[in-house]
């Protein structure tokens, strides 16, 4: 697959589409032409692919005030479009909503921030993980809090995915844990006196980036993979996306995008691109709630 990125021009939309691109000047040298009966061939005939991205996760992925997709997952999405030699249109959708817009046929693929579990893998057509998320802590840079063991008697804001939930209250019974339904509520809690927030690191990176006064610390309390969601039955497209990701990893571009967008706030050591298959990621959560 080619390593060239699409140059995407974007314009505002008044419908579900947050941004749609005008024809690009992408270099299509070495782009493979797929058989017209394949999912990739259909997209190439259409000349465009529609992709759902999270709108508000800062450097991990967002859509900026000009309607342009930015961040780590935007780079991965652009690589997929470039490998097909097509333009990309972007839709704002995150979490379970991103899974739904794929199922309803409103987009060609999505980057949902939903941890891969056995049931999720059974119910959706997912790629291998492009990211492994870890539940950690976000604390003021001046704080003496280092790990979850230091949370006894402290006020903690907690945002969790239900399928992959690890409750701080179970780990530290005397912590003052407040569960919230939206991760942005933890920003307000931190500004209002909470001494820590806990969530999968994609949310903590967004908060750390937005606040500028906090940093991620602590052990990896849980691990879950995030994969690209694809239309049901499009196994050829899943293979294609997995190949694009394999090339990104082997050629060093995954790490390049990580270093550009996430390294300043992730506070991880010895980071490598995920090498788990979908099936291996699912075994991290073999007994989820569905």
C-alpha positions in Angstrom: 0.0 0.0 0.0 1.3 3.5 -0.7 2.5 5.6 2.1 1.2 8.9 0.6 -1.5 10.9 2.5 -4.4 12.5 0.8 -4.5 16.3 0.7 -8.1 17.0 1.7 -10.0 20.2 1.1 -13.0 20.4 3.4 -16.3 22.4 3.4 -19.0 22.8 6.0 -22.2 20.7 5.8 -25.6 21.3 7.4 -26.5 17.6 7.6 -24.9 14.7 9.4 -21.7 15.2 7.6 -19.5 17.4 9.6 -17.1 17.9 6.7 -16.9 16.8 3.1 -13.9 17.1 0.9 -13.7 18.6 -2.5 -11.7 16.7 -5.2 -8.1 16.2 -4.0 -4.8 16.3 -5.8 -3.7 13.0 -4.2 -0.8 11.3 -5.9 -2.4 8.0 -7.0 0.9 6.4 -8.1 1.0 2.7 -7.0 -2.7 2.7 -5.9 -4.1 -0.8 -6.5 -7.2 -1.0 -8.7 -9.6 -3.4 -7.2 -12.2 -5.5 -8.9 -15.5 -3.8 -9.3 -17.3 -6.5 -7.4 -15.3 -5.8 -4.2 -16.1 -3.2 -1.5 -12.8 -1.4 -2.4 -13.7 -1.4 -6.1 -17.1 0.2 -5.4 -15.4 2.9 -3.4 -13.0 3.5 -6.1 -15.8 3.8 -8.7 -17.5 6.3 -6.4 -14.3 8.2 -5.9 -15.0 8.8 -2.2 -15.1 7.1 1.2 -17.2 8.3 4.1 -15.5 7.9 7.5 -16.8 8.6 11.1 -14.3 10.1 13.5 -14.7 11.2 17.1 -15.3 14.9 17.2 -13.9 15.9 20.5 -11.0 13.8 21.7 -8.2 16.3 21.2 -5.0 14.9 19.8 -6.4 11.4 19.6 -9.0 12.6 17.1 -11.3 15.5 16.6 -12.9 17.8 14.1 -11.6 21.4 14.5 -13.4 24.7 14.3 -12.9 24.8 10.5 -14.5 21.4 10.1 -11.2 19.7 9.4 -10.4 16.3 11.0 -7.2 16.4 13.0 -5.3 14.1 15.3 -3.9 10.5 15.4 -7.0 8.7 14.0 -7.4 11.3 11.3 -4.0 10.4 10.1 -5.0 6.7 10.0 -8.3 7.5 8.2 -6.4 9.5 5.6 -4.0 6.6 5.0 -7.0 4.3 4.3 -8.4 6.8 1.8 -5.0 7.3 0.2 -4.5 3.6 -0.2 -7.7 3.5 -2.3 -6.8 6.7 -4.2 -10.2 8.4 -3.3 -11.4 11.5 -1.5 -12.6 11.3 2.1 -15.8 12.7 3.7 -15.9 12.9 7.4 -18.8 12.4 9.9 -18.7 13.3 13.6 -19.6 10.2 15.6 -18.0 8.5 18.6 -18.5 5.5 20.9 -21.6 3.4 20.2 -23.0 6.0 17.8 -20.0 5.4 15.5 -21.0 1.7 15.4 -24.6 2.6 14.6 -23.8 4.8 11.7 -21.8 2.0 10.1 -24.7 -0.5 10.6 -27.2 2.0 9.2 -25.1 2.5 6.1 -24.5 6.2 6.7 -20.7 5.8 6.5 -18.3 3.3 5.0 -16.2 2.9 8.1 -15.8 4.4 11.6 -13.2 4.7 14.3 -15.4 4.0 17.4 -13.7 4.5 20.8 -15.3 1.3 22.2 -13.2 -1.4 23.7 -13.2 -4.7 21.8 -14.8 -7.5 23.7 -16.1 -10.9 22.7 -19.6 -9.7 22.2 -18.5 -6.6 20.3 -16.4 -8.7 17.9 -19.4 -11.1 17.4 -21.9 -8.3 16.7 -19.7 -6.1 14.5 -17.3 -6.3 11.6 -14.1 -5.0 13.2 -10.5 -4.6 12.1 -7.5 -5.6 14.2 -6.8 -3.0 16.9 -5.2 0.3 15.8 -4.9 1.4 19.4 -4.7 -0.3 22.8 -6.3 1.9 25.5 -5.4 1.7 29.2 -7.3 3.0 32.1 -5.0 5.4 34.1 -5.2 8.5 36.2 -5.1 12.2 35.3 -3.9 14.5 38.1 -2.5 18.0 38.5 1.1 18.2 37.5 1.9 19.4 41.0 0.1 16.6 42.8 1.7 14.0 44.9 -0.6 11.3 43.6 1.3 8.7 41.6 -0.8 5.5 41.4 -4.3 4.3 42.3 -2.9 3.2 45.7 -2.6 6.9 46.6 -6.3 7.6 46.1 -7.5 6.7 49.6 -9.6 9.5 50.9 -9.3 11.5 47.7 -12.0 12.8 45.4 -11.9 11.0 42.0 -14.0 11.6 38.8 -14.5 8.4 36.9 -15.6 7.9 33.3 -15.8 4.4 32.0 -17.1 2.2 29.1 -19.6 -0.2 30.5 -18.3 -3.2 28.6 -14.7 -2.8 29.9 -15.3 -1.2 33.2 -12.8 -1.5 36.0 -14.1 0.4 39.0 -11.7 2.4 41.1 -14.1 2.0 44.1 -13.4 -1.8 43.9 -9.7 -1.2 43.9 -9.6 1.6 46.5 -12.7 1.3 48.7 -12.1 4.5 50.6 -11.6 6.7 47.5 -14.4 9.2 46.9 -15.4 8.1 43.4 -17.9 10.1 41.4 -19.1 8.3 38.2 -20.0 10.6 35.2 -21.8 9.9 32.0 -19.6 12.1 29.8 -15.9 12.5 30.1 -16.2 16.4 29.7 -17.8 16.3 33.2 -14.4 15.3 34.6 -12.8 18.5 33.3 -15.3 20.4 35.3 -14.8 18.2 38.3 -11.0 18.6 38.1 -11.4 22.4 37.9 -13.9 22.2 40.8 -11.7 20.4 43.3 -11.5 16.7 42.3 -7.9 15.5 42.8 -7.9 13.0 40.0 -9.8 11.7 37.0 -9.7 8.1 35.8 -10.8 6.8 32.3 -9.3 5.1 29.3 -6.3 7.1 28.2 -7.8 8.4 25.0 -10.1 10.6 27.2 -7.3 11.5 29.6 -5.1 12.6 26.7 -7.9 14.9 25.5 -8.4 16.4 29.0 -4.6 16.8 29.6 -4.3 18.6 26.2 -7.3 20.9 27.0 -6.4 21.7 30.6 -2.6 22.1 30.2 -2.1 21.8 33.9 -2.6 18.0 34.4 -0.7 14.9 33.5 -1.4 11.2 33.1 0.1 8.9 35.7 -0.3 5.5 37.3 -0.4 1.9 36.2 -2.3 0.5 33.3 -5.4 -0.6 35.3 -7.1 -2.2 32.2 -6.3 -2.7 28.5 -8.7 -2.8 25.6 -8.3 -2.6 21.9 -10.0 -0.2 19.5 -10.7 -1.4 16.0 -12.2 0.2 12.8 -15.9 -0.7 12.4 -16.9 -1.8 8.9 -20.2 -2.8 7.2 -21.5 -6.2 8.0 -20.3 -8.8 5.5 -17.5 -6.6 4.1 -14.8 -9.0 5.0 -12.7 -7.9 2.0 -12.7 -4.4 3.4 -11.6 -5.7 6.8 -8.7 -7.5 5.2 -7.8 -4.3 3.2 -7.9 -2.1 6.4 -5.8 -4.6 8.3 -3.2 -4.6 5.4 -3.1 -0.8 5.5 -2.5 -0.9 9.3 0.2 -3.6 8.9 2.0 -1.4 6.4 1.7 1.7 8.7 3.2 -0.3 11.5 6.0 -2.0 9.6 7.0 1.2 7.8 7.1 3.2 10.9 4.3 5.6 10.1 2.1 4.5 13.0 4.9 5.4 15.4 5.4 8.7 13.5 1.8 9.7 14.0 1.9 8.6 17.7 5.0 10.8 18.3 3.5 13.7 16.5 0.1 13.7 18.1 0.0 11.7 21.3 3.5 11.3 22.8 3.4 14.8 24.4 0.4 13.9 26.6 0.3 10.1 26.7 3.3 9.6 29.1 3.9 6.1 28.0 7.3 4.4 27.8 8.5 2.1 25.1 5.5 2.4 22.9 5.0 0.0 20.0 2.2 -0.3 17.5 -0.4 -2.8 18.5 0.3 -6.3 17.3 -2.8 -8.1 18.5 -5.3 -9.7 16.2 -9.0 -9.0 16.6 -9.4 -12.4 18.2 -6.6 -11.7 20.7 -8.0 -8.3 21.6 -11.4 -9.9 22.2 -9.9 -12.3 24.7 -8.9 -9.4 26.9 -12.6 -9.1 27.8 -14.0 -12.6 27.3 -17.0 -12.2 29.7 -18.4 -8.8 28.9 -22.0 -7.7 29.7 -23.8 -8.7 26.5 
